[in-house]
Amino acid sequence: MEITSKLPHVGTTIFTTIGQLARTHNAINLSQGFPNFDPDPQLLELISEAFKNGHNQYAPMQGVLSLREAISEKIERLYGPYYHPESEITVTAGATQAIFTTIAAFIRPKDEVIVIEPAFDCYEPAISLFGGKIVPVALEGNDFQMNWTAFKSAISPKTKMVIINTPHNPTGTIWSESDMLQLQEILRDTNIILLSDEVYEHIVFDGKPHESAAKYPDLAERSVICSSFGKTFHATGWKVGYCVAPKPLMMEFQKVHQFNVFSVNHAMQIALAQYLKEPQHYVNLGSFYQEKRDTFLHAIKDSRFKMVPSEGTYFQLLEYSAITDEKDTVFAERLIKEHQLASIPVSVFCTTDYDKKFLRFCFAKTNDVLEKAAEILNSI
């Protein structure tokens, strides 16, 4: 049987490849972005109760109403705007499904989609599947700043969507109010849809705010904003997230969503709705992860790696040009095989040539694991 691939240039994801290599070499795994500790026992108990109380059949397509109401209240409390639980919020099977469904709902063949690179690896395959054209715009310098002149130049009459991600994976940078205002001004008076990936919205450090697209009226009216309970509550394996958007956009999103997954784990939604009633369950997340970031960076301060402290997410980039001239993919593999420490090379997040010397490390780990990883990095 002859098969013509719709994604001929796509292989196994870097996360699977690195994970398998790490297991083969018994390496400490700071590559894939997941915590090695459990969620709050209170949340686990709420889920157990929900299962026992019979929430084991299909949830509503849009999500359990009480959870949508809790999401609406959270967004209004943090960012200001009100999203109607009945018509502007959908609970999804993780943020990746929300992102995929958004692209599926709006991108037609030959539509152009601006992607800010380095970019998380789920955006571009989805664009390609639906016949869209990827238009990459690179973050510049070792501090990964946005060049707004280059961004504006990338917009054409065929631009249908822009994808942004703040806090940003893999760089750990966050967008400022100035960035969001410039984006808002550039997109004003266009029909461009903004897909805002905000899965790390509660993991922001050093007292800085998260600049959600929801805070900016002209952006909010054109935005599908995606977030993740898995990232927020240390439970990436649950694959529960959500998206919000104005009613006209959400109607189109739900047309695809209902035939993609239809609905999401019922019991977990019931539990999350109750858990969200206490804001401290997410407002303190930044300080929790900042302690881990600081522990990790302090432990490697005398190493040969260069670092700018992550501003958000639970990822830290380390620059290794003082150690080797090797390409990041080569050095990452050698780090696993020779030193038993796994990371992600940043070049895999780019469609264009990328020759900077950065590796991404996940610090969502217990401190003993971070200290063991630091010992290895200090020895190189």
C-alpha positions as CSV (number, residue, x, y, z in Angstrom):
1,M,0.0,0.0,0.0
2,E,1.4,3.4,-1.0
3,I,0.9,6.2,1.5
4,T,1.5,9.9,0.9
5,S,2.2,11.6,4.2
6,K,0.5,14.9,5.0
7,L,3.5,15.7,7.2
8,P,6.4,14.3,5.3
9,H,9.1,16.3,7.2
10,V,7.7,15.5,10.6
11,G,9.2,12.6,12.6
12,T,9.0,11.6,16.2
13,T,9.0,14.6,18.6
14,I,12.2,15.6,20.3
15,F,10.6,15.0,23.6
16,T,10.0,11.3,22.8
17,T,13.5,10.9,21.3
18,I,15.3,12.6,24.2
19,G,13.1,10.7,26.8
20,Q,14.0,7.4,25.3
21,L,17.7,8.3,25.2
22,A,17.6,9.4,28.8
23,R,16.0,6.1,29.9
24,T,18.6,4.1,27.9
25,H,21.5,5.9,29.6
26,N,19.8,6.3,33.1
27,A,20.1,10.0,32.8
28,I,18.5,12.6,35.1
29,N,15.7,14.0,32.9
30,L,15.4,17.8,32.9
31,S,14.2,17.7,29.3
32,Q,10.4,17.2,29.0
33,G,8.3,19.8,30.9
34,F,6.6,17.9,33.7
35,P,7.0,17.9,37.5
36,N,8.3,14.9,39.3
37,F,6.0,15.6,42.3
38,D,2.3,15.0,42.8
39,P,-0.5,17.5,42.8
40,D,-2.1,18.8,46.0
41,P,-3.7,15.9,48.0
42,Q,-6.8,18.0,48.4
43,L,-7.3,18.1,44.6
44,L,-6.7,14.4,44.4
45,E,-9.3,13.8,47.0
46,L,-11.8,16.0,45.2
47,I,-11.3,14.0,42.1
48,S,-11.8,10.7,44.0
49,E,-15.0,12.0,45.4
50,A,-16.2,13.1,42.0
51,F,-15.6,9.6,40.6
52,K,-17.4,8.0,43.6
53,N,-20.3,10.5,43.2
54,G,-21.1,9.2,39.7
55,H,-19.5,11.7,37.4
56,N,-18.3,9.0,35.0
57,Q,-20.2,9.7,31.8
58,Y,-19.9,12.4,29.2
59,A,-19.6,15.9,30.4
60,P,-21.3,18.7,28.4
61,M,-19.5,19.4,25.1
62,Q,-18.4,22.9,26.2
63,G,-17.3,21.7,29.7
64,V,-19.0,21.4,33.1
65,L,-20.8,24.7,33.7
66,S,-19.5,25.2,37.2
67,L,-16.0,24.9,35.9
68,R,-16.6,27.4,33.1
69,E,-18.1,29.8,35.7
70,A,-15.0,29.3,37.8
71,I,-12.7,30.1,34.8
72,S,-14.8,33.2,34.0
73,E,-14.4,34.4,37.6
74,K,-10.7,33.8,37.6
75,I,-10.1,35.7,34.4
76,E,-12.2,38.6,35.5
77,R,-10.4,38.8,38.8
78,L,-7.0,38.6,37.3
79,Y,-7.3,40.5,34.0
80,G,-10.5,42.4,34.0
81,P,-12.7,41.2,31.1
82,Y,-15.8,39.0,31.5
83,Y,-16.1,35.9,29.4
84,H,-19.6,34.4,29.4
85,P,-19.5,30.8,30.7
86,E,-22.3,29.8,28.3
87,S,-20.9,31.1,25.1
88,E,-17.2,32.1,25.4
89,I,-15.4,29.3,27.3
90,T,-14.6,25.7,26.3
91,V,-12.9,23.1,28.5
92,T,-10.4,21.1,26.3
93,A,-8.3,18.0,26.4
94,G,-5.2,20.0,27.3
95,A,-3.9,23.2,25.8
96,T,-2.5,21.3,22.8
97,Q,-5.9,20.2,21.7
98,A,-7.2,23.8,22.2
99,I,-4.4,25.1,19.9
100,F,-4.9,22.4,17.3
101,T,-8.7,22.9,17.2
102,T,-8.2,26.7,16.9
103,I,-5.9,26.2,13.9
104,A,-8.3,23.7,12.4
105,A,-11.3,26.0,12.8
106,F,-9.8,29.0,11.1
107,I,-6.8,28.1,8.8
108,R,-7.5,27.3,5.1
109,P,-5.1,26.4,2.4
110,K,-2.6,29.2,1.6
111,D,-3.5,31.2,4.7
112,E,-0.4,32.7,6.3
113,V,0.3,32.2,10.0
114,I,3.0,34.2,11.8
115,V,4.8,32.1,14.3
116,I,7.3,33.6,16.7
117,E,10.4,31.4,16.9
118,P,11.8,29.5,18.8
119,A,8.3,28.1,19.0
120,F,6.7,25.1,20.8
121,D,6.6,22.2,18.4
122,C,2.8,21.7,18.2
123,Y,2.0,24.9,16.2
124,E,3.7,24.3,12.9
125,P,2.5,20.7,12.1
126,A,-1.1,21.8,12.7
127,I,-0.7,24.7,10.4
128,S,0.7,22.4,7.7
129,L,-2.1,19.9,8.1
130,F,-4.7,22.5,7.1
131,G,-2.7,23.9,4.2
132,G,-1.5,27.0,5.9
133,K,1.8,28.7,5.3
134,I,4.2,29.2,8.2
135,V,5.7,32.7,8.4
136,P,8.5,32.6,11.1
137,V,9.6,35.7,12.9
138,A,12.7,35.1,15.1
139,L,13.2,36.5,18.5
140,E,16.5,38.3,18.5
141,G,19.7,38.3,20.7
142,N,20.6,36.2,23.6
143,D,17.7,37.8,25.5
144,F,15.2,36.8,22.9
145,Q,13.5,40.1,22.3
146,M,10.8,40.8,19.7
147,N,11.7,42.9,16.7
148,W,8.5,44.7,16.0
149,T,9.7,46.1,12.7
150,A,10.4,42.6,11.4
151,F,7.1,41.4,12.8
152,K,5.2,44.2,11.0
153,S,7.0,43.4,7.8
154,A,5.9,39.8,8.0
155,I,2.2,40.7,7.8
156,S,0.7,40.4,4.3
157,P,-2.8,40.4,2.9
158,K,-2.8,36.6,3.3
159,T,-2.0,36.7,7.1
160,K,-4.9,35.0,8.8
161,M,-3.4,34.3,12.3
162,V,-0.6,35.2,14.6
163,I,0.5,32.8,17.4
164,I,2.1,34.2,20.5
165,N,3.3,32.4,23.7
166,T,3.9,34.3,26.9
167,P,5.4,33.2,29.3
168,H,7.5,31.7,26.5
169,N,8.5,28.1,26.0
170,P,11.4,27.5,25.5
171,T,13.2,30.8,26.3
172,G,11.5,31.6,29.7
173,T,10.9,35.2,28.6
174,I,7.7,37.1,29.2
175,W,6.1,39.8,27.1
176,S,5.8,43.3,28.6
177,E,3.0,45.7,28.5
178,S,4.9,47.6,25.8
179,D,5.1,44.4,23.7
180,M,1.3,43.8,24.0
181,L,0.5,47.4,23.1
182,Q,2.7,47.3,20.0
183,L,1.1,44.0,19.0
184,Q,-2.4,45.5,19.6
185,E,-1.5,48.6,17.5
186,I,-0.1,46.5,14.6
187,L,-3.2,44.2,14.5
188,R,-5.7,47.0,14.8
189,D,-8.1,47.4,11.9
190,T,-7.1,43.9,10.5
191,N,-9.1,40.7,10.4
192,I,-6.1,38.7,11.8
193,I,-6.9,36.2,14.6
194,L,-4.6,36.0,17.5
195,L,-3.9,32.6,19.1
196,S,-2.5,33.4,22.5
197,D,-0.8,30.4,24.2
198,E,-0.8,31.3,27.9
199,V,-0.4,27.9,29.5
200,Y,2.3,29.2,32.0
201,E,0.2,32.3,32.9
202,H,0.6,31.7,36.7
203,I,4.3,30.9,36.5
204,V,5.8,34.4,36.4
205,F,8.7,35.6,38.6
206,D,10.3,38.5,40.3
207,G,7.0,40.3,40.9
208,K,6.3,40.9,37.2
209,P,2.7,40.5,36.0
210,H,1.4,38.2,33.3
211,E,0.3,40.3,30.3
212,S,-2.6,38.3,29.1
213,A,-4.2,39.2,25.7
214,A,-7.4,39.4,27.7
215,K,-6.2,42.6,29.3
216,Y,-6.1,44.5,26.0
217,P,-9.5,45.1,24.5
218,D,-8.5,45.3,20.8
219,L,-6.5,42.1,21.2
220,A,-9.2,40.3,23.3
221,E,-11.8,40.8,20.6
222,R,-9.7,38.9,18.1
223,S,-8.1,36.3,20.4
224,V,-8.5,32.7,21.3
225,I,-6.6,32.4,24.6
226,C,-5.5,28.9,25.6
227,S,-4.4,27.7,29.1
228,S,-3.6,24.5,31.0
229,F,-4.7,23.1,34.3
230,G,-2.0,20.5,33.9
231,K,0.7,23.1,34.0
232,T,-0.9,25.0,36.9
233,F,-1.7,22.1,39.2
234,H,1.4,19.8,38.6
235,A,-0.7,17.3,36.6
236,T,0.4,17.3,32.9
237,G,-0.9,13.8,32.5
238,W,-4.5,14.7,33.1
239,K,-4.6,16.7,29.8
240,V,-7.2,19.2,30.9
241,G,-7.1,22.8,29.7
242,Y,-9.4,25.4,28.4
243,C,-9.7,28.3,26.0
244,V,-11.7,31.5,26.0
245,A,-12.7,33.7,23.1
246,P,-15.5,36.2,22.0
247,K,-18.7,34.4,21.0
248,P,-18.2,34.5,17.2
249,L,-14.8,32.9,17.5
250,M,-15.9,30.4,20.1
251,M,-18.8,29.3,18.0
252,E,-16.4,28.3,15.2
253,F,-14.0,26.7,17.7
254,Q,-16.8,24.5,19.1
255,K,-17.9,23.3,15.7
256,V,-14.6,21.6,15.4
257,H,-14.2,20.7,19.1
258,Q,-17.4,18.7,19.2
259,F,-16.2,16.4,16.4
260,N,-12.6,16.2,17.7
261,V,-12.9,15.2,21.4
262,F,-16.5,16.2,22.0
263,S,-16.0,16.4,25.8
264,V,-13.3,16.1,28.5
265,N,-12.9,14.0,31.7
266,H,-16.0,14.7,33.7
267,A,-14.9,13.9,37.2
268,M,-11.7,16.0,36.9
269,Q,-13.8,19.0,35.8
270,I,-16.1,18.7,38.8
271,A,-13.0,18.6,41.1
272,L,-11.3,21.5,39.3
273,A,-14.4,23.7,39.6
274,Q,-14.3,23.3,43.4
275,Y,-10.6,23.7,43.7
276,L,-10.6,26.9,41.7
277,K,-12.8,28.5,44.3
278,E,-9.7,29.2,46.4
279,P,-7.4,31.6,44.4
280,Q,-4.4,30.7,46.6
281,H,-4.2,27.4,44.7
282,Y,-2.8,29.3,41.7
283,V,-1.8,32.8,42.7
284,N,1.2,31.5,44.7
285,L,2.5,29.3,41.9
286,G,5.0,31.9,40.8
287,S,6.8,32.1,44.1
288,F,6.8,28.2,44.4
289,Y,8.6,27.9,41.1
290,Q,10.8,30.9,41.6
291,E,12.3,29.1,44.6
292,K,13.2,26.2,42.4
293,R,14.6,28.4,39.7
294,D,16.8,30.2,42.3
295,T,17.9,27.0,43.9
296,F,19.0,25.6,40.5
297,L,20.7,28.8,39.4
298,H,22.6,29.2,42.7
299,A,23.8,25.7,42.5
300,I,25.4,26.2,39.0
301,K,26.6,29.8,39.5
302,D,30.2,28.7,39.3
303,S,29.8,26.5,36.3
304,R,30.9,27.4,32.8
305,F,27.4,27.8,31.6
306,K,26.0,31.3,31.1
307,M,22.5,32.1,32.2
308,V,19.9,34.9,32.3
309,P,17.3,34.0,35.0
310,S,14.0,32.7,33.5
311,E,11.2,35.3,33.8
312,G,8.5,32.7,33.6
313,T,7.6,29.1,32.8
314,Y,9.5,26.3,34.6
315,F,12.3,26.3,32.0
316,Q,15.8,27.7,32.2
317,L,18.1,28.2,29.2
318,L,21.8,27.7,29.7
319,E,24.3,29.0,27.1
320,Y,27.3,26.8,26.6
321,S,29.6,28.6,24.1
322,A,32.4,28.7,26.7
323,I,32.4,24.9,26.8
324,T,32.1,23.7,23.2
325,D,31.4,24.8,19.6
326,E,29.2,21.8,19.0
327,K,25.7,22.2,17.6
328,D,23.1,22.1,20.3
329,T,21.6,18.8,19.2
330,V,25.1,17.1,19.3
331,F,26.0,18.6,22.7
332,A,22.6,17.6,24.2
333,E,23.1,14.0,23.0
334,R,26.6,13.9,24.4
335,L,25.4,15.3,27.7
336,I,23.0,12.4,28.0
337,K,25.5,9.7,26.9
338,E,28.6,10.9,28.8
339,H,27.2,12.8,31.7
340,Q,23.7,11.2,32.3
341,L,21.8,14.5,32.1
342,A,19.0,15.2,29.6
343,S,17.9,18.6,28.2
344,I,16.3,19.9,25.1
345,P,18.3,21.7,22.3
346,V,16.7,25.0,21.4
347,S,17.2,24.6,17.6
348,V,14.4,22.0,17.5
349,F,12.0,24.8,18.1
350,C,12.9,26.6,14.9
351,T,12.1,26.0,11.3
352,T,15.0,28.2,10.1
353,D,18.7,27.7,10.6
354,Y,19.6,28.2,14.3
355,D,23.2,28.2,15.5
356,K,23.0,29.6,19.0
357,K,24.4,27.5,21.9
358,F,21.4,27.0,24.2
359,L,20.0,24.0,26.0
360,R,16.6,24.1,27.8
361,F,16.4,22.6,31.3
362,C,13.2,22.0,33.2
363,F,13.4,22.9,36.9
364,A,9.9,21.6,37.9
365,K,11.7,18.9,40.0
366,T,12.3,18.2,43.6
367,N,15.4,20.0,45.0
368,D,17.4,16.8,45.4
369,V,17.1,16.2,41.6
370,L,18.1,19.8,40.8
371,E,21.1,19.5,43.1
372,K,22.2,16.3,41.4
373,A,21.8,17.9,38.0
374,A,23.8,20.9,39.2
375,E,26.7,18.6,40.2
376,I,26.9,17.3,36.7
377,L,26.7,20.8,35.1
378,N,29.5,22.0,37.4
379,S,31.7,19.2,36.4
380,I,31.6,19.9,32.7
